[in-house]
Amino acid sequence: MSPKDVEQPTTAKTTSDHSGNSHKHGTSATFLVCSKALARASRAWKCLLYGGFLESKPADGSQWTVRLPEDKPEPMTVVLHLIHGRFRHCPATDKITVEQLYEIKVLTNKYGLTYRLRPWAQAWVRELKAEAKTRNLLSGFLERCLWITWELGDEKLFKALAERIAAKSYDDDGRLFCHLLPKEPRFEGVLEPDMNGWIPETRIRMVESLLPPLRDFFADPLAAMEALRKGGRCADSNCSILILGSLLKSLSQLQLWPLRRASAYRKRPCLLEWDIRQRLDIRTQKDHDLCRKVFFQIWDGKWIGNHRTELGNSVKKHLESQREQSGLA
Ligand SMILES: [Zn+2]
């Protein structure tokens, strides 16, 4: 990047870096920019350009060039256009992808530029909500959405995304993963919000909310069977015996028996819920649908969708501060 020390609209131009500098990303670019516009926009850049660092203006009058090998050229192009007021060169809010927006937010976080995105924040959150509902779980997609929301500060969307990540993560030796093949750790190559272990803890709490109804059932099976008979208005004592027997057999087939501590369950909480809702093979006497229905009522209010979570105070404070900057407050 070559800041031009005059205040005038810049022409951002890109060329290959032939100077042999190593870049962490695949491509490099040179931008001709206004150093004062950058310094006004960002304290970090002001410090970098005018704070006496290596990147500051050379005293000998030689070419002023600042190298930022860690920053990707594509999102930097957008950020520089924004700073120089060249809005028509920025992608339209409904055309920008989650991946592009994520890369832009990485830079706005790094250089303290969230407030520059105020005109677009509302529209981006709207697009993000729509896309997060419809798109499948491509690698890193939810994590990128989470980081964007961490930066924009929408607390409701942030919590919903963090809960989805918790529900769709499995544990392997204390680390969370999202895919089996290829086996990908959560937040691999994607910035992770500072949440003090909230996601793994919430994942365990989700599992924990699904297991107590079973524990209660087996803590006093005779009382549980009596409750089933009463609830189903069932006069056939063999019906509840069938339920108990088929429950044990099915839990064993699903490798859920014997019941373990929630922390020992390594799979995705959403898979546990699927196993209980869809795969638990509960048998009753013929046409005793009510008895079967009464059995599954032990999970009423306990499904993952009913799970009430609370974000930590430091996370809430961060989101509030970001909301003020992004204009979502
Ligand atoms: Zn019955």
Residues whose N, C-alpha, C, O or C-beta is under 5 A from the ligand:
A	BS01	ZN	G232 C234 C239 H288 C291
